[in-house]
Amino acid sequence: MEHFSEKDPRIKIVNVENNETFWASKKYALTLGIKRAKHQRMVFTDADCSPASDAWLSQMASHFSKDKQLILGYGAYEKRSGFLNKIIRFETVLTALQYFSYAKAGMPYMGVGRNLAYTSDLYYANNGFISHVKIPSGDDDLFVNEVATGANTTICFDEMAFTYSAPKNTWKEWMHQKRRHITTASYYKPKHKFLLGLFYLTGFLFWPLAVVALLINWKLALPIILARVGFQYLVFGKAAKKLKETDLIPILPLLDLFLVFLQLSIFISNSNSKPKRWK
């Protein structure tokens, strides 16, 4: 970064010195960076992310307007071999499908720090991260959940504006990451917690109830199950095409079933102990 700053005067380096109050706090580092920013419109990503194209910044920034001060982008993961990679990308697409859909419906509830933009006016008007500064995660989703409205938020899912991150290589690493991410959900607004909880509950109950229904009356149950799977293919398939993840579509039911029980495992693990620190 120092090398880049010597070539381009627009690059400003902010050295973060840890202190006892904000030790290893990403929100503290972001706050220092935001305070140093010269201009009002700000685009955020993570250190392990790469933009999909040279048009990333221009595409994200083009969605700013007088009313739209918060832009939700898509942060993808690189395609690699193995079932773990497919699960990671499936969960990422499913999450994006949800937060994009909620935003389009006028109820934005989260965004991802891998690809997010907002104005300094919005940040300062809501006192930044102060309401959740003691929570290790949430610089993206908790901030969006607190400040986003149907009027001030829009989305950007142009493929040139994607960012790509290196996915975790082991199940243990990924599970730890998801355990940390999911701890913030309990701080969402009540209506979002209810709707998201209902989504995951029905997703979990579908599979065991489908088995029971098939055993009781398969002729009645099978058409209903196929209709649900078909509708899922229609909705997820359209999202996967837009987000360039079409290789996930053929094994959608398997990924859905596997993810449901992984999320149950994460929920149980977090009920016993929660990750304490952002890294």
N, C-alpha and C positions, 0 to 999 in steps of 0.2 A: 504493500500500500504506500509506503514511503517512496518507493521507486516510481509508482504511478503519479504520486502527488508532485514529484519533481518535473514530470512531463506535462501535467495538466493542472493549472492553478485552481480549477473548480473543485478539485478533490481536497476535502478537509479531513484530517485525521483527529479523532477524539480518543485520547488515552484514558481508559477507565481504571481508576484505582479502587480496589475493593476496600470496603470498610465493614465494621461489625454489623451494622444495620442492614446493609444490602449486599452481603457477601454472595458472590456468584449469581447475582440477580440480573437476568436478561432485561427486565423492565427498567432497572436502574441504568443499564448501558443504553437502552433505547431512548430513555428520557434525556440523557446527556447529548445524544446525537440529535434528537429533535430540537433541543434548545440551541444547538449549534447551526441548524439548518438556516440557510439564507432566504429560501423561498417558501411559499405557503403550501404548495402541492408536493406531497411526499409519497414515494413508492417504496415499499419494503420487500425484502426477501431475506433468505437465510444464507449463512456462509457456505453451506454445502449445495446451494442451488445454482443452476445455470439457466439462462434464458433460452427459449426455443429459437429465437431469432434476434437480429439487430433491431427489430421493430418492437421489441417487448415494451420498453419505456414509452415510446410514442403511442402504442396501442392502449396501454393502461391509462396514460395521461389524457388521451383523447376523450375519455368518458367523464372527465371532470366538467362541471358546468356551474352556473351560479347556484343551482339547487343541489346538485349531486356532489357531495363532499366525501363520499365513502365508496370505494370501488372494490368489489370482491373478485379476485382472480382465481385461476386454477393452478394449483401446484401439483404436478404429476410426479411419478417415480419412474426411473429408467426401467425399460423392459429387459429382463434377464431370464435365464432358464430356471426351472424349478417351480414347484407348487407354492412355496412361500412367496415368491415374487408375484404370482397371480393373485394370491390372497391379499397381499399388500395393495396391489393396484385395484383390485375389486373393492376393497374397503374405501380406498381413496375416491374412486368414481362414485360409489354410493353416497359418501359424505358430501361430495360436490353436488350431486344430484339433489340432495336434500337442501343444502344451504342456498343453492341457486334458485331452487323452486320456491322456497320460503321467501326469498328476496323478491322474486317476480310476483308473488302473491301479496306483497306489501308487508311481510312479517319477517324481515331479516333477523337472524339470530346468531350467526357466527361467520367467521372467515378464517383463512389460514395465513399464518405469518410468512409462508413461503412465497406468497404472491398477494399483496394487499396494498391498497393506497388510500390515503385520507389527507385532509388538510390540517395544517397546524391550528387553524381557527377551531375546527371540530375538537381537536385534542385539548386545547387550552380551555375551551368552553365547558368541557366535562371533567376538568381537573386531571386529565391524563389517566394514569393507572392507579390513582390514589385509593380508590374504593376496594381494590383487590391487590394492592402492592405486596402484601405479605404472602400471597399465594404464588408458589413457584411458577406455575404455568398460567396461561390466560392473557398474555400480551396481545394475542390476536382474537380468540373467540370471546373472552370475557369483555374485552374492550368493545368489540362489535356488538355483543349482546346488550351492553349498556347504552351505547350511543346511537346505534343504527335505527332508522325509521324507514317506512315506505317512501317517504318524501326525499330523504337525503342519501339514499343508497341505490346503487345500480351494480350491474354485473358485467364482467368481461370474460368471454370464453372463446375468443378468437385464438386459433391454434398458434399464431405468431406471438401471442402474448402469454403462452404457457411458460412455466418454469419447470425444470426437471431436477430431481434430487436423487442421490444414490440411496437405494433401499437398504434396509438392514439385511445382513447376511445369515443371521441365525434366528431361530424361533425365540430364543431367550431374549435377544436384543430387541426384537420387535414387540414382544409381549411387555417388556419393561417400558418401551416407548408408549404403547397404547395405555398401559396402566397410568402413566403420568398424564397423558392427554385427557383421559376420561374423568380424572379427579375434578376437572373444572365444571363438568356438566351440572353438578349439584348447586352451582352458583348462578345458573341461568334463571331468567324470569320464569315465574310459575307456569304461565301458559306454554312456554317452550318446553319446559320439563315434562309437562303433562302430555303434550302432543308427541314428543320424541319418545317418551317412555311407553306410550300406547303403541307406537310404531314397532319398537323393539319387542314389546310383550306379545303382540299379535304375530310378529315374525317368528318368535320362539315357539309359541303355542301351535302354530300351523302344522309343523312337522309331526309331533306326537299325536295331535288330534286327527291328522290325515291318516295315520296308520290305524288308529282306533276306528275311524269311520269306514275305512276299507274293509276291516275285519267284520264290522257290523252289517254293512250294506254297500258292497263295492260298486254296484250298478248306479246307485244314487251318488256316492261319494266321488267316484272317478271323474265324472264331468265337471264337478265343482272344483276339484283339485287341478284338473287340466286348464280350466278357465282362469284360475288364479295364476298358474305358471305361465300361461299364454299372455296374460295382461302384464306380468312381470317382465317377460321377454320384450313386449312392446315398449314399455316405458324405459327399462334399463338399456335395451338395445339401441334406442334412439339416442340416449345420453352417451353411451359408449362410442357410438359413431362420431358424435360431435367432439368427444374428448379423445379420439384416436386410440381407443382401447378395444377394438373390435374382436381381438383374439380371445377375449373373456366371454363373449356371448355364447359359444357352443357349450360351455360347461357351467352356465349360470346357476342351475339348481344345486349342483355340487358345491360351488363356491358359497352360495347362500346358506346352505345347510351347515357347512363347516364354519363359516363366520359366526353364525348364530350361537353355536356352542362355544366357540372361542371367546365371544363377548360375555357369555355367562361365566366362563372360567375367570375372565378378567374382573368381572363384577364381584365374584366371590373372593378373589385374592385381595381386591381393594377394600373389601369389608373387614378383612383381618388386619391389613397394614397398607399404608399409602406411601408411594415414593415421595421423598421430602425435598429434593433439590433439583433445580434445572441445571443441565450441563450444556 
